[in-house]
Amino acid sequence: MVSRHVLHELVDSLPETEIATAERLLMMISKEPIGPEFADSIRRGLAQAEAGETVVCRDYAEMVEKLLD
């Protein structure tokens, strides 16, 4: 189970160039309930990031499409 402490550590470890993206994502999920599909896509994205994989997206719609594939 992820704790607030772990989340704080993750945020603290982000490169400066990713802070704005993380803020937008956290703002979005704090306002809307996360359904199972979206939660699974977040888990896949975290696993990809931990494995050193990256996905380049031009906009939010493309990001959602790639993550939900």
Secondary structure, DSSP 4 states (H G I P E B T S, - for coil): ---HHHHHHHHHHS-GGGHHHHHHHHHHHHHSPPPHHHHHHHHHHHHHHHTT-----SSHHHHHHHHH-
